[in-house]
Amino acid sequence: MNDSVQATAPFIEIDAELCKGCKLCIGVCPKGVIDISEKLNGSSYHPAYYLGRDCTGCALCFYACPEPAAIKVVKP
């Protein structure tokens, strides 16, 4: 997210290099705001990414993710 713009709604940040594309975050997201990229990361996985809208900040994706620090939930 651009640092010069103040966020007013919750959002998530997914580190594409830490994500292994397991899709667990997609399965638990009640709003369906996460998808899998067509691009490969440095480890040759298709990482998850945030669609950029409608996140409620529930953090279910964070807790479902087996990779520490791959998903960050931001609640402004």
Backbone torsions as a table, in degrees:
resi	resn	phi	psi	omega
1	MET	NA	144.0	-179.7
2	ASN	-67.6	126.0	-177.3
3	ASP	-65.4	-22.8	-177.5
4	SER	-81.5	-10.9	179.4
5	VAL	-106.5	126.0	179.8
6	GLN	-82.3	121.6	178.4
7	ALA	-75.8	142.4	178.4
8	THR	-114.8	-12.5	180.0
9	ALA	-122.5	155.7	177.8
10	PRO	-62.5	153.5	175.0
11	PHE	-155.2	168.5	176.5
12	ILE	-119.9	154.5	173.1
13	GLU	-122.1	128.4	178.9
14	ILE	-114.4	124.0	177.0
15	ASP	-80.4	105.5	-175.7
16	ALA	-60.1	-29.4	-179.3
17	GLU	-76.4	-21.7	178.0
18	LEU	-92.9	-20.2	-176.9
19	CYS	-75.8	135.3	178.2
20	LYS	-106.4	10.3	174.3
21	GLY	66.3	32.2	-177.7
22	CYS	-73.0	-18.1	177.3
23	LYS	72.1	9.6	177.8
24	LEU	-62.8	-37.3	178.9
25	CYS	-64.2	-36.8	179.7
26	ILE	-65.6	-41.3	-178.2
27	GLY	-66.2	-29.4	-177.5
28	VAL	-96.8	-11.9	-176.5
29	CYS	-70.7	115.1	-178.3
30	PRO	-71.1	-19.4	-178.4
31	LYS	-101.5	-7.6	178.8
32	GLY	65.1	41.5	-175.5
33	VAL	-101.1	13.7	180.0
34	ILE	-124.5	140.1	178.6
35	ASP	-138.1	173.4	178.4
36	ILE	-103.1	134.8	-179.0
37	SER	-75.5	149.8	173.7
38	GLU	-80.0	-21.1	-179.0
39	LYS	-82.6	152.8	177.5
40	LEU	-94.1	147.1	172.9
41	ASN	-89.3	-173.8	-176.6
42	GLY	-63.7	-19.3	179.0
43	SER	-100.9	11.2	178.9
44	SER	67.4	32.3	172.5
45	TYR	-105.8	153.0	171.2
46	HIS	-89.6	103.3	-175.2
47	PRO	-78.2	157.3	173.5
48	ALA	-75.0	157.0	174.4
49	TYR	-147.6	153.2	179.0
50	TYR	-81.6	133.4	-179.1
51	LEU	-73.1	-13.2	173.0
52	GLY	95.6	11.1	-179.8
53	ARG	-160.4	156.9	170.3
54	ASP	71.5	11.3	176.5
55	CYS	-68.5	137.7	178.4
56	THR	-99.7	-7.8	-178.8
57	GLY	77.6	22.2	-176.8
58	CYS	-66.8	-23.0	177.7
59	ALA	70.5	12.9	176.7
60	LEU	-61.8	-36.3	177.9
61	CYS	-62.9	-41.7	178.9
62	PHE	-59.2	-46.9	-177.5
63	TYR	-73.5	-28.0	179.2
64	ALA	-79.0	-23.3	-174.6
65	CYS	-71.6	125.3	178.5
66	PRO	-80.2	-7.3	-178.9
67	GLU	-99.6	111.0	178.9
68	PRO	-56.5	132.2	175.5
69	ALA	73.0	8.8	178.6
70	ALA	-75.0	-31.0	-178.8
71	ILE	-122.7	131.0	176.2
72	LYS	-119.7	129.4	178.0
73	VAL	-101.2	125.6	-178.4
74	VAL	-113.1	122.2	177.1
75	LYS	-119.7	97.7	-177.4
76	PRO	-66.0	NA	NA
